[in-house]
Amino acid sequence: MNTIYIGKLLLKILSEDRGKSIDAHIFFEEEFWPVMFNAPDTKHLMQVHNSAFFQGSYVSEAKELNIEVPLHRKNKFQIQLQEVASGKDKVSGSIGVGFMASEPEKITYGQVTDLPNRFTEEELLCSWFGGALGIGFGGGFDFLSTDPELIRFIFSGWHYYRKLIEETPNLKGRQIETWNGLWLLYGLEQRNNPQKAYDSVSQKIGKALNTTKSVVKLDRPEWSDQLLTLAKSYGGKESLTLHGYSFGSYNKTLGYMLVQLPKVRKFSQLFDHFVAQETEIKSLALQEVFKAHYSMQLAARFGKLGLRALTPKDISKHLGRDAPTISNLQKEFQKDPYQFIIYKSWIIAMLNNEEIHELAEKLAKALLEYKNRGTDKISTHGDKNKNIERLWEKRHPSPFIDRLTDIVDETPQPPEIFKHVSKAVANKMTPDQFQLFQSLLRFEYTYSIRKETNES
């Protein structure tokens, strides 16, 4: 089970950091149980259905035995742990986090074997440690990472979640995965200083609080925001491997996914750059304004999480033959400049080709000069604006080159950029690159018009 592996990895990392071997039983007794379960039911940090920590009947038993409820539940858990490890009882999801149900007729009884399969107490305990490291992403799925730095950071947040629970009496408990997701989103940039990370999280946590009557619960952030945060905060990393899953009435898995960070990081950097150029709009982080086209489950179908999974919402209308006219695109910019900048930044990052980006910029300026040359807007081939619009009427290179040739024919001393673009479109660009180039050209041309208007 992957939770066992991640739990073992946590103990290995902590052993190396502390310079001594850490035993699973001691870790459970001294660090895990006190922070997760040594509290009233509503203040537990973690929930594992049907586990000893979730049994209401143990409350009355504890009273009869004159023992504290959390301690009685821990004792019951440890007895069950011994019985399962010795083979006296069946292993199930109530004792091993992420495991199958105990009976064949149960919904989550699957992916099992009839071969003898016994787990040690240490392995079962590690499944709990690993399960508590699950990072809740928007969309209802949790993720486990093998990255030591990320594991250390998520572990450091457990104690701060306990702190938040104690300081917020009406805060709903048992949301460790959601907390881990918020801890990542708002605290990762301060990962070398957990207290500063907590200060950052606590300042922004109001956005994730959802009040229902007298109970306040944490809401999961958008998965796209978390991916953008990983890319921005992990400047030196090329990729991360995550395992996606959901434990509950139905156990679901998204499998292992590679998180590709460079292009996502470039997307974020481009957005920041273009926003900084706009003096009339407020400087906002990409996470504050970005909406993804895909849900978490649909994005996972790509088999990896990267820039394509982060396709912006509604960008498809700008990539097809029915894309808005330049005048309508200008209106869109006026209405929502951030969305315009998101589209432009994403296309440039997807192209990942400085030469093609430069061609689009230079051609956009040359087209604006063509439109403005002379006092007459009518040319040999008709209205100049319509001539330019015809460049993106067809989503194929040949019609584009033909339309560009028409403009060249009626332009005295045409700039070299026209020739360079024609050659690049005909000989260098793949079909996908061409379509992105064509869309980018529209945005660059609109941007050139806006810049000219602001400067005049």
KENUBA-800122 format. One record per residue (C-alpha): residue number from 1; x, y, z. Coordinates in Angstrom, 1 decimal. Layout:
pos=NUM&xx=X&yy=Y&zz=Z
...
REM end
This chain:
pos=1&xx=0.0&yy=0.0&zz=0.0
pos=2&xx=1.3&yy=3.4&zz=-0.9
pos=3&xx=0.4&yy=4.9&zz=2.5
pos=4&xx=2.8&yy=2.4&zz=4.1
pos=5&xx=5.6&yy=3.4&zz=1.8
pos=6&xx=5.1&yy=7.1&zz=2.5
pos=7&xx=4.9&yy=6.5&zz=6.2
pos=8&xx=8.2&yy=4.6&zz=6.2
pos=9&xx=9.7&yy=7.3&zz=4.1
pos=10&xx=8.6&yy=9.9&zz=6.7
pos=11&xx=10.3&yy=7.9&zz=9.5
pos=12&xx=13.5&yy=7.6&zz=7.4
pos=13&xx=13.6&yy=11.3&zz=6.7
pos=14&xx=13.0&yy=12.2&zz=10.4
pos=15&xx=15.7&yy=9.7&zz=11.4
pos=16&xx=18.2&yy=11.3&zz=9.1
pos=17&xx=17.3&yy=14.8&zz=10.2
pos=18&xx=17.5&yy=13.9&zz=13.9
pos=19&xx=20.5&yy=11.7&zz=13.7
pos=20&xx=18.8&yy=8.7&zz=15.3
pos=21&xx=16.6&yy=5.8&zz=14.3
pos=22&xx=12.9&yy=6.4&zz=14.9
pos=23&xx=10.7&yy=3.5&zz=15.8
pos=24&xx=7.2&yy=3.4&zz=14.5
pos=25&xx=5.7&yy=2.5&zz=17.9
pos=26&xx=7.5&yy=5.3&zz=19.7
pos=27&xx=6.6&yy=7.8&zz=17.0
pos=28&xx=3.0&yy=6.8&zz=17.2
pos=29&xx=3.0&yy=7.0&zz=21.0
pos=30&xx=5.0&yy=10.3&zz=21.4
pos=31&xx=4.2&yy=12.3&zz=18.3
pos=32&xx=1.4&yy=11.0&zz=16.1
pos=33&xx=-1.4&yy=10.0&zz=18.6
pos=34&xx=-1.0&yy=13.1&zz=20.8
pos=35&xx=-1.4&yy=15.6&zz=17.9
pos=36&xx=-4.0&yy=13.6&zz=15.9
pos=37&xx=-6.3&yy=11.9&zz=18.5
pos=38&xx=-5.6&yy=13.0&zz=22.1
pos=39&xx=-8.6&yy=15.2&zz=22.0
pos=40&xx=-12.4&yy=15.1&zz=22.1
pos=41&xx=-14.0&yy=13.5&zz=19.0
pos=42&xx=-14.8&yy=16.8&zz=17.3
pos=43&xx=-11.2&yy=17.9&zz=17.7
pos=44&xx=-9.5&yy=14.9&zz=16.0
pos=45&xx=-7.3&yy=15.9&zz=13.1
pos=46&xx=-7.8&yy=12.8&zz=11.0
pos=47&xx=-10.7&yy=10.5&zz=10.2
pos=48&xx=-10.5&yy=6.8&zz=9.2
pos=49&xx=-13.9&yy=5.3&zz=9.0
pos=50&xx=-14.7&yy=2.3&zz=11.3
pos=51&xx=-11.4&yy=2.7&zz=13.1
pos=52&xx=-11.1&yy=2.5&zz=16.9
pos=53&xx=-10.8&yy=6.3&zz=16.9
pos=54&xx=-14.3&yy=6.5&zz=15.3
pos=55&xx=-16.3&yy=4.2&zz=17.6
pos=56&xx=-18.9&yy=5.8&zz=19.7
pos=57&xx=-19.4&yy=2.7&zz=21.8
pos=58&xx=-16.0&yy=3.2&zz=23.3
pos=59&xx=-17.2&yy=6.4&zz=25.1
pos=60&xx=-19.5&yy=4.5&zz=27.5
pos=61&xx=-16.8&yy=1.8&zz=27.9
pos=62&xx=-14.3&yy=4.4&zz=28.9
pos=63&xx=-16.7&yy=5.9&zz=31.5
pos=64&xx=-17.2&yy=2.4&zz=33.0
pos=65&xx=-13.5&yy=1.8&zz=33.2
pos=66&xx=-12.9&yy=5.4&zz=34.5
pos=67&xx=-10.4&yy=6.1&zz=31.8
pos=68&xx=-10.1&yy=9.0&zz=29.4
pos=69&xx=-11.9&yy=8.3&zz=26.1
pos=70&xx=-8.9&yy=9.2&zz=23.8
pos=71&xx=-6.7&yy=6.9&zz=25.9
pos=72&xx=-9.2&yy=4.0&zz=25.8
pos=73&xx=-9.5&yy=4.3&zz=22.1
pos=74&xx=-5.8&yy=4.2&zz=21.7
pos=75&xx=-5.6&yy=1.0&zz=23.8
pos=76&xx=-8.4&yy=-0.6&zz=21.7
pos=77&xx=-6.5&yy=0.4&zz=18.5
pos=78&xx=-3.3&yy=-1.1&zz=19.7
pos=79&xx=-5.1&yy=-4.4&zz=20.7
pos=80&xx=-6.6&yy=-4.5&zz=17.2
pos=81&xx=-3.2&yy=-3.8&zz=15.7
pos=82&xx=-1.6&yy=-6.7&zz=17.5
pos=83&xx=-4.5&yy=-9.1&zz=16.5
pos=84&xx=-4.2&yy=-8.1&zz=12.8
pos=85&xx=-0.4&yy=-8.4&zz=12.7
pos=86&xx=-0.6&yy=-11.8&zz=14.3
pos=87&xx=-3.2&yy=-13.1&zz=11.9
pos=88&xx=-6.0&yy=-13.4&zz=14.5
pos=89&xx=-8.0&yy=-10.7&zz=12.8
pos=90&xx=-8.5&yy=-9.6&zz=9.2
pos=91&xx=-6.7&yy=-6.6&zz=7.9
pos=92&xx=-9.0&yy=-3.9&zz=6.6
pos=93&xx=-9.3&yy=-0.1&zz=6.0
pos=94&xx=-10.2&yy=0.4&zz=9.7
pos=95&xx=-6.7&yy=-0.6&zz=10.8
pos=96&xx=-4.6&yy=0.1&zz=7.7
pos=97&xx=-5.3&yy=3.5&zz=6.0
pos=98&xx=-6.2&yy=3.0&zz=2.4
pos=99&xx=-6.8&yy=-0.7&zz=2.7
pos=100&xx=-9.8&yy=-2.7&zz=1.4
pos=101&xx=-12.9&yy=-3.5&zz=3.4
pos=102&xx=-12.9&yy=-6.6&zz=5.7
pos=103&xx=-15.7&yy=-8.4&zz=3.9
pos=104&xx=-16.1&yy=-9.3&zz=0.1
pos=105&xx=-19.6&yy=-7.8&zz=-0.1
pos=106&xx=-18.4&yy=-4.4&zz=0.9
pos=107&xx=-18.0&yy=-1.7&zz=-1.7
pos=108&xx=-14.3&yy=-1.1&zz=-1.1
pos=109&xx=-13.3&yy=-4.8&zz=-1.2
pos=110&xx=-11.2&yy=-5.0&zz=-4.3
pos=111&xx=-7.7&yy=-5.2&zz=-5.7
pos=112&xx=-6.9&yy=-8.1&zz=-3.3
pos=113&xx=-5.3&yy=-11.5&zz=-3.6
pos=114&xx=-6.0&yy=-14.9&zz=-2.1
pos=115&xx=-2.3&yy=-15.4&zz=-1.4
pos=116&xx=-1.3&yy=-15.1&zz=2.3
pos=117&xx=-0.6&yy=-11.4&zz=3.0
pos=118&xx=0.3&yy=-10.4&zz=6.5
pos=119&xx=1.3&yy=-6.9&zz=7.6
pos=120&xx=3.5&yy=-6.1&zz=10.6
pos=121&xx=2.5&yy=-3.7&zz=13.3
pos=122&xx=5.1&yy=-1.2&zz=12.0
pos=123&xx=3.7&yy=-1.4&zz=8.5
pos=124&xx=0.2&yy=-0.8&zz=9.6
pos=125&xx=1.2&yy=2.1&zz=11.8
pos=126&xx=3.2&yy=3.6&zz=8.9
pos=127&xx=0.0&yy=3.5&zz=6.8
pos=128&xx=-1.5&yy=6.0&zz=9.3
pos=129&xx=1.5&yy=8.2&zz=9.1
pos=130&xx=1.4&yy=8.1&zz=5.3
pos=131&xx=-2.3&yy=8.8&zz=5.2
pos=132&xx=-1.9&yy=11.8&zz=7.4
pos=133&xx=0.5&yy=13.3&zz=4.8
pos=134&xx=-2.2&yy=13.3&zz=2.1
pos=135&xx=-2.5&yy=16.7&zz=0.5
pos=136&xx=-6.1&yy=17.6&zz=-0.3
pos=137&xx=-6.5&yy=19.1&zz=-3.7
pos=138&xx=-9.6&yy=20.7&zz=-5.0
pos=139&xx=-11.9&yy=18.2&zz=-6.7
pos=140&xx=-12.0&yy=15.8&zz=-3.7
pos=141&xx=-8.8&yy=13.9&zz=-4.3
pos=142&xx=-5.7&yy=13.7&zz=-2.1
pos=143&xx=-2.1&yy=13.3&zz=-3.2
pos=144&xx=0.9&yy=11.7&zz=-1.6
pos=145&xx=4.4&yy=12.8&zz=-2.6
pos=146&xx=7.8&yy=11.1&zz=-2.3
pos=147&xx=9.6&yy=14.4&zz=-2.3
pos=148&xx=11.5&yy=14.6&zz=1.0
pos=149&xx=11.3&yy=18.4&zz=1.2
pos=150&xx=7.5&yy=18.3&zz=0.7
pos=151&xx=7.1&yy=15.5&zz=3.2
pos=152&xx=9.0&yy=17.5&zz=5.8
pos=153&xx=6.9&yy=20.6&zz=5.2
pos=154&xx=3.5&yy=18.7&zz=5.4
pos=155&xx=4.6&yy=17.0&zz=8.6
pos=156&xx=5.6&yy=20.3&zz=10.1
pos=157&xx=2.1&yy=21.6&zz=9.6
pos=158&xx=0.4&yy=18.9&zz=11.7
pos=159&xx=1.2&yy=20.7&zz=14.9
pos=160&xx=-0.1&yy=24.0&zz=13.5
pos=161&xx=-3.4&yy=22.4&zz=12.5
pos=162&xx=-3.7&yy=21.3&zz=16.1
pos=163&xx=-2.9&yy=24.9&zz=17.2
pos=164&xx=-5.6&yy=26.2&zz=14.8
pos=165&xx=-8.2&yy=23.7&zz=16.1
pos=166&xx=-7.5&yy=24.7&zz=19.7
pos=167&xx=-7.7&yy=28.4&zz=18.9
pos=168&xx=-10.9&yy=28.1&zz=16.9
pos=169&xx=-13.5&yy=26.4&zz=19.1
pos=170&xx=-16.1&yy=26.0&zz=16.4
pos=171&xx=-13.7&yy=24.8&zz=13.7
pos=172&xx=-14.7&yy=21.4&zz=12.3
pos=173&xx=-12.0&yy=18.7&zz=12.9
pos=174&xx=-10.9&yy=15.6&zz=11.0
pos=175&xx=-9.9&yy=17.6&zz=7.9
pos=176&xx=-6.1&yy=16.8&zz=7.9
pos=177&xx=-6.0&yy=16.4&zz=4.1
pos=178&xx=-7.8&yy=19.7&zz=3.5
pos=179&xx=-5.5&yy=21.4&zz=6.0
pos=180&xx=-2.4&yy=20.0&zz=4.3
pos=181&xx=-3.7&yy=21.4&zz=1.0
pos=182&xx=-4.1&yy=24.9&zz=2.5
pos=183&xx=-0.8&yy=24.6&zz=4.3
pos=184&xx=0.9&yy=23.9&zz=0.9
pos=185&xx=-1.0&yy=26.7&zz=-0.9
pos=186&xx=-0.4&yy=29.5&zz=1.6
pos=187&xx=2.7&yy=28.4&zz=3.4
pos=188&xx=5.0&yy=26.7&zz=1.0
pos=189&xx=7.0&yy=29.8&zz=0.2
pos=190&xx=7.9&yy=30.0&zz=3.9
pos=191&xx=8.7&yy=26.3&zz=4.2
pos=192&xx=12.0&yy=26.9&zz=5.9
pos=193&xx=10.3&yy=28.8&zz=8.7
pos=194&xx=7.1&yy=26.9&zz=9.9
pos=195&xx=6.0&yy=29.7&zz=12.2
pos=196&xx=6.1&yy=32.2&zz=9.3
pos=197&xx=4.3&yy=29.6&zz=7.2
pos=198&xx=1.6&yy=29.4&zz=9.8
pos=199&xx=1.3&yy=33.2&zz=10.0
pos=200&xx=0.8&yy=33.3&zz=6.3
pos=201&xx=-1.8&yy=30.5&zz=6.4
pos=202&xx=-3.7&yy=32.0&zz=9.3
pos=203&xx=-3.9&yy=35.4&zz=7.6
pos=204&xx=-5.4&yy=33.9&zz=4.5
pos=205&xx=-7.4&yy=31.1&zz=6.0
pos=206&xx=-10.5&yy=33.2&zz=6.1
pos=207&xx=-10.9&yy=32.5&zz=2.4
pos=208&xx=-11.1&yy=28.8&zz=3.2
pos=209&xx=-13.6&yy=29.0&zz=6.1
pos=210&xx=-17.1&yy=28.0&zz=5.3
pos=211&xx=-19.6&yy=28.8&zz=8.1
pos=212&xx=-22.5&yy=26.4&zz=8.3
pos=213&xx=-24.7&yy=27.3&zz=11.3
pos=214&xx=-22.4&yy=27.1&zz=14.3
pos=215&xx=-19.7&yy=25.0&zz=12.7
pos=216&xx=-16.9&yy=26.4&zz=10.6
pos=217&xx=-15.1&yy=24.0&zz=8.2
pos=218&xx=-12.2&yy=24.3&zz=5.9
pos=219&xx=-12.8&yy=24.4&zz=2.2
pos=220&xx=-10.4&yy=22.9&zz=-0.2
pos=221&xx=-8.5&yy=25.3&zz=-2.5
pos=222&xx=-8.6&yy=24.9&zz=-6.3
pos=223&xx=-6.2&yy=22.2&zz=-7.6
pos=224&xx=-4.9&yy=24.7&zz=-10.2
pos=225&xx=-3.9&yy=27.1&zz=-7.5
pos=226&xx=-1.9&yy=24.4&zz=-5.7
pos=227&xx=-0.2&yy=23.4&zz=-8.9
pos=228&xx=0.8&yy=27.0&zz=-9.6
pos=229&xx=2.1&yy=27.3&zz=-6.1
pos=230&xx=4.2&yy=24.2&zz=-6.4
pos=231&xx=5.7&yy=25.6&zz=-9.6
pos=232&xx=6.4&yy=29.0&zz=-8.2
pos=233&xx=7.8&yy=27.9&zz=-4.8
pos=234&xx=9.9&yy=25.0&zz=-6.1
pos=235&xx=12.1&yy=27.1&zz=-8.4
pos=236&xx=14.8&yy=24.5&zz=-8.8
pos=237&xx=12.6&yy=21.5&zz=-9.4
pos=238&xx=11.8&yy=20.1&zz=-12.8
pos=239&xx=9.1&yy=17.7&zz=-11.7
pos=240&xx=7.3&yy=15.9&zz=-8.8
pos=241&xx=5.7&yy=12.5&zz=-8.7
pos=242&xx=2.3&yy=12.4&zz=-7.0
pos=243&xx=-0.1&yy=9.6&zz=-6.3
pos=244&xx=-3.7&yy=10.6&zz=-6.4
pos=245&xx=-6.5&yy=8.9&zz=-4.5
pos=246&xx=-9.7&yy=9.3&zz=-2.5
pos=247&xx=-10.6&yy=7.2&zz=0.5
pos=248&xx=-14.2&yy=6.9&zz=1.6
pos=249&xx=-17.3&yy=5.0&zz=0.9
pos=250&xx=-15.6&yy=4.2&zz=-2.4
pos=251&xx=-11.9&yy=4.1&zz=-2.7
pos=252&xx=-10.8&yy=5.7&zz=-5.9
pos=253&xx=-7.3&yy=6.2&zz=-7.4
pos=254&xx=-5.9&yy=8.5&zz=-10.1
pos=255&xx=-2.7&yy=6.5&zz=-10.1
pos=256&xx=0.8&yy=8.1&zz=-10.2
pos=257&xx=1.2&yy=11.3&zz=-12.0
pos=258&xx=4.2&yy=13.4&zz=-13.0
pos=259&xx=3.9&yy=17.1&zz=-12.2
pos=260&xx=5.8&yy=19.0&zz=-14.8
pos=261&xx=6.8&yy=22.4&zz=-13.3
pos=262&xx=8.9&yy=24.4&zz=-15.8
pos=263&xx=6.2&yy=25.4&zz=-18.3
pos=264&xx=3.7&yy=26.1&zz=-15.4
pos=265&xx=6.4&yy=28.2&zz=-13.8
pos=266&xx=7.0&yy=30.1&zz=-17.1
pos=267&xx=3.2&yy=30.7&zz=-17.4
pos=268&xx=3.1&yy=32.3&zz=-13.9
pos=269&xx=6.2&yy=34.4&zz=-14.6
pos=270&xx=4.8&yy=35.7&zz=-17.9
pos=271&xx=1.5&yy=36.6&zz=-16.3
pos=272&xx=3.4&yy=38.6&zz=-13.6
pos=273&xx=5.5&yy=40.3&zz=-16.2
pos=274&xx=2.5&yy=41.4&zz=-18.3
pos=275&xx=0.5&yy=42.5&zz=-15.4
pos=276&xx=3.4&yy=44.7&zz=-14.2
pos=277&xx=3.4&yy=46.4&zz=-17.6
pos=278&xx=-0.2&yy=47.5&zz=-17.1
pos=279&xx=-0.1&yy=50.6&zz=-14.8
pos=280&xx=-3.9&yy=50.9&zz=-14.8
pos=281&xx=-4.7&yy=47.5&zz=-13.1
pos=282&xx=-4.0&yy=46.1&zz=-9.7
pos=283&xx=-1.1&yy=43.7&zz=-9.3
pos=284&xx=-2.6&yy=40.3&zz=-8.5
pos=285&xx=-1.1&yy=36.8&zz=-8.3
pos=286&xx=-2.2&yy=34.4&zz=-11.0
pos=287&xx=-3.8&yy=32.1&zz=-8.4
pos=288&xx=-6.2&yy=35.0&zz=-7.5
pos=289&xx=-7.7&yy=35.2&zz=-11.0
pos=290&xx=-7.1&yy=31.9&zz=-12.8
pos=291&xx=-9.9&yy=29.4&zz=-13.5
pos=292&xx=-9.1&yy=26.1&zz=-15.0
pos=293&xx=-11.0&yy=24.5&zz=-17.9
pos=294&xx=-10.6&yy=21.0&zz=-16.5
pos=295&xx=-11.7&yy=19.5&zz=-13.2
pos=296&xx=-9.1&yy=17.6&zz=-11.2
pos=297&xx=-10.4&yy=14.3&zz=-12.4
pos=298&xx=-10.4&yy=15.3&zz=-16.1
pos=299&xx=-7.0&yy=16.9&zz=-15.8
pos=300&xx=-5.6&yy=13.6&zz=-14.5
pos=301&xx=-6.6&yy=11.9&zz=-17.7
pos=302&xx=-3.5&yy=13.5&zz=-19.3
pos=303&xx=-1.4&yy=11.2&zz=-17.2
pos=304&xx=0.6&yy=14.2&zz=-15.9
pos=305&xx=-0.2&yy=17.6&zz=-14.5
pos=306&xx=1.4&yy=20.4&zz=-16.4
pos=307&xx=0.6&yy=23.3&zz=-18.6
pos=308&xx=-1.9&yy=21.5&zz=-20.8
pos=309&xx=-3.9&yy=20.4&zz=-17.7
pos=310&xx=-3.9&yy=24.1&zz=-16.7
pos=311&xx=-5.8&yy=25.1&zz=-19.9
pos=312&xx=-7.6&yy=28.3&zz=-18.9
pos=313&xx=-11.4&yy=28.3&zz=-18.8
pos=314&xx=-13.0&yy=29.5&zz=-22.1
pos=315&xx=-9.8&yy=29.8&zz=-24.0
pos=316&xx=-11.1&yy=27.4&zz=-26.6
pos=317&xx=-13.2&yy=30.2&zz=-28.1
pos=318&xx=-10.0&yy=32.0&zz=-28.9
pos=319&xx=-8.3&yy=29.0&zz=-30.5
pos=320&xx=-10.9&yy=28.2&zz=-33.1
pos=321&xx=-12.0&yy=29.7&zz=-36.4
pos=322&xx=-14.9&yy=31.5&zz=-34.7
pos=323&xx=-12.6&yy=33.5&zz=-32.4
pos=324&xx=-13.7&yy=37.1&zz=-31.6
pos=325&xx=-12.8&yy=39.9&zz=-34.0
pos=326&xx=-10.1&yy=42.3&zz=-33.0
pos=327&xx=-12.6&yy=44.9&zz=-32.0
pos=328&xx=-14.4&yy=42.4&zz=-29.7
pos=329&xx=-11.1&yy=41.3&zz=-28.3
pos=330&xx=-10.3&yy=44.9&zz=-27.4
pos=331&xx=-13.6&yy=45.1&zz=-25.6
pos=332&xx=-12.7&yy=41.9&zz=-23.7
pos=333&xx=-9.4&yy=43.4&zz=-22.7
pos=334&xx=-11.2&yy=46.5&zz=-21.3
pos=335&xx=-13.7&yy=44.3&zz=-19.5
pos=336&xx=-11.3&yy=41.8&zz=-18.0
pos=337&xx=-7.6&yy=42.6&zz=-18.6
pos=338&xx=-6.5&yy=39.7&zz=-16.4
pos=339&xx=-8.2&yy=37.2&zz=-18.5
pos=340&xx=-6.7&yy=38.6&zz=-21.6
pos=341&xx=-3.2&yy=38.4&zz=-20.0
pos=342&xx=-3.9&yy=34.8&zz=-18.8
pos=343&xx=-4.7&yy=33.7&zz=-22.4
pos=344&xx=-1.7&yy=35.4&zz=-23.9
pos=345&xx=0.7&yy=34.1&zz=-21.2
pos=346&xx=-0.6&yy=30.5&zz=-21.5
pos=347&xx=-0.3&yy=30.5&zz=-25.3
pos=348&xx=3.3&yy=31.8&zz=-25.1
pos=349&xx=4.2&yy=29.2&zz=-22.4
pos=350&xx=2.6&yy=26.4&zz=-24.5
pos=351&xx=4.6&yy=27.4&zz=-27.5
pos=352&xx=7.8&yy=27.4&zz=-25.5
pos=353&xx=9.6&yy=28.9&zz=-28.4
pos=354&xx=11.2&yy=32.3&zz=-28.2
pos=355&xx=11.6&yy=32.5&zz=-32.0
pos=356&xx=7.9&yy=32.0&zz=-32.7
pos=357&xx=6.9&yy=34.4&zz=-30.0
pos=358&xx=9.3&yy=37.1&zz=-31.4
pos=359&xx=7.8&yy=36.5&zz=-34.9
pos=360&xx=4.3&yy=37.1&zz=-33.5
pos=361&xx=5.4&yy=40.3&zz=-31.7
pos=362&xx=7.2&yy=41.8&zz=-34.8
pos=363&xx=4.4&yy=40.8&zz=-37.2
pos=364&xx=1.8&yy=42.4&zz=-35.0
pos=365&xx=3.7&yy=45.7&zz=-35.0
pos=366&xx=4.2&yy=45.5&zz=-38.8
pos=367&xx=0.5&yy=44.9&zz=-39.3
pos=368&xx=-0.4&yy=47.9&zz=-37.2
pos=369&xx=2.0&yy=50.0&zz=-39.3
pos=370&xx=0.3&yy=48.6&zz=-42.5
pos=371&xx=-3.1&yy=49.6&zz=-41.1
pos=372&xx=-2.0&yy=53.1&zz=-40.2
pos=373&xx=0.0&yy=53.8&zz=-43.4
pos=374&xx=-1.7&yy=56.5&zz=-45.4
pos=375&xx=-5.0&yy=58.2&zz=-44.8
pos=376&xx=-7.1&yy=55.8&zz=-46.8
pos=377&xx=-8.2&yy=52.7&zz=-44.9
pos=378&xx=-9.2&yy=51.1&zz=-48.2
pos=379&xx=-6.5&yy=49.1&zz=-50.1
pos=380&xx=-6.3&yy=47.1&zz=-53.3
pos=381&xx=-7.7&yy=44.1&zz=-51.6
pos=382&xx=-10.4&yy=46.0&zz=-49.6
pos=383&xx=-10.6&yy=47.3&zz=-46.1
pos=384&xx=-7.3&yy=47.0&zz=-44.3
pos=385&xx=-8.9&yy=45.9&zz=-41.1
pos=386&xx=-10.6&yy=43.1&zz=-42.9
pos=387&xx=-7.4&yy=42.2&zz=-44.7
pos=388&xx=-5.8&yy=41.7&zz=-41.3
pos=389&xx=-8.8&yy=39.8&zz=-39.9
pos=390&xx=-8.5&yy=37.3&zz=-42.9
pos=391&xx=-5.1&yy=36.2&zz=-41.5
pos=392&xx=-6.9&yy=34.0&zz=-38.9
pos=393&xx=-10.1&yy=33.1&zz=-40.8
pos=394&xx=-8.6&yy=29.7&zz=-41.8
pos=395&xx=-6.7&yy=27.5&zz=-39.3
pos=396&xx=-4.2&yy=26.3&zz=-41.9
pos=397&xx=-0.8&yy=27.6&zz=-43.0
pos=398&xx=-1.6&yy=27.9&zz=-46.8
pos=399&xx=-4.5&yy=30.4&zz=-46.5
pos=400&xx=-2.6&yy=32.4&zz=-43.9
pos=401&xx=0.4&yy=32.7&zz=-46.2
pos=402&xx=-1.9&yy=33.7&zz=-49.1
pos=403&xx=-3.5&yy=36.5&zz=-47.0
pos=404&xx=-0.1&yy=37.7&zz=-45.8
pos=405&xx=1.1&yy=37.8&zz=-49.4
pos=406&xx=-1.8&yy=40.0&zz=-50.4
pos=407&xx=-0.8&yy=42.5&zz=-47.7
pos=408&xx=2.9&yy=42.3&zz=-48.8
pos=409&xx=1.9&yy=43.0&zz=-52.4
pos=410&xx=0.3&yy=46.3&zz=-51.5
pos=411&xx=2.9&yy=47.4&zz=-49.0
pos=412&xx=5.7&yy=49.6&zz=-50.4
pos=413&xx=9.0&yy=48.3&zz=-49.1
pos=414&xx=7.4&yy=45.6&zz=-47.0
pos=415&xx=9.4&yy=44.8&zz=-43.8
pos=416&xx=11.5&yy=41.7&zz=-43.7
pos=417&xx=9.3&yy=40.2&zz=-41.0
pos=418&xx=6.6&yy=39.3&zz=-43.6
pos=419&xx=9.1&yy=37.1&zz=-45.4
pos=420&xx=10.5&yy=35.6&zz=-42.2
pos=421&xx=7.0&yy=34.7&zz=-41.0
pos=422&xx=6.0&yy=33.1&zz=-44.3
pos=423&xx=9.1&yy=31.0&zz=-44.3
pos=424&xx=8.7&yy=30.0&zz=-40.7
pos=425&xx=5.0&yy=29.1&zz=-41.2
pos=426&xx=5.8&yy=27.1&zz=-44.4
pos=427&xx=8.9&yy=25.3&zz=-43.2
pos=428&xx=9.4&yy=25.3&zz=-39.5
pos=429&xx=6.1&yy=25.3&zz=-37.6
pos=430&xx=4.2&yy=22.1&zz=-36.8
pos=431&xx=0.4&yy=22.3&zz=-37.2
pos=432&xx=-0.1&yy=22.8&zz=-33.4
pos=433&xx=2.6&yy=25.5&zz=-33.3
pos=434&xx=1.0&yy=27.3&zz=-36.2
pos=435&xx=-2.5&yy=27.4&zz=-34.5
pos=436&xx=-1.0&yy=28.7&zz=-31.3
pos=437&xx=1.1&yy=31.2&zz=-33.3
pos=438&xx=-2.0&yy=32.4&zz=-35.1
pos=439&xx=-3.9&yy=32.9&zz=-31.9
pos=440&xx=-1.0&yy=34.6&zz=-30.2
pos=441&xx=-0.7&yy=37.0&zz=-33.2
pos=442&xx=-4.3&yy=38.1&zz=-32.6
pos=443&xx=-3.5&yy=38.9&zz=-28.9
pos=444&xx=-0.2&yy=40.6&zz=-29.8
pos=445&xx=-2.0&yy=42.7&zz=-32.5
pos=446&xx=-4.7&yy=43.7&zz=-30.0
pos=447&xx=-2.1&yy=44.5&zz=-27.5
pos=448&xx=-0.2&yy=46.7&zz=-30.0
pos=449&xx=-3.4&yy=48.7&zz=-30.8
pos=450&xx=-4.0&yy=49.2&zz=-27.0
pos=451&xx=-0.4&yy=50.3&zz=-26.5
pos=452&xx=-0.6&yy=52.8&zz=-29.4
pos=453&xx=-3.9&yy=54.2&zz=-28.1
pos=454&xx=-2.5&yy=54.7&zz=-24.6
pos=455&xx=0.6&yy=56.4&zz=-25.9
pos=456&xx=-1.3&yy=58.8&zz=-28.2
REM end
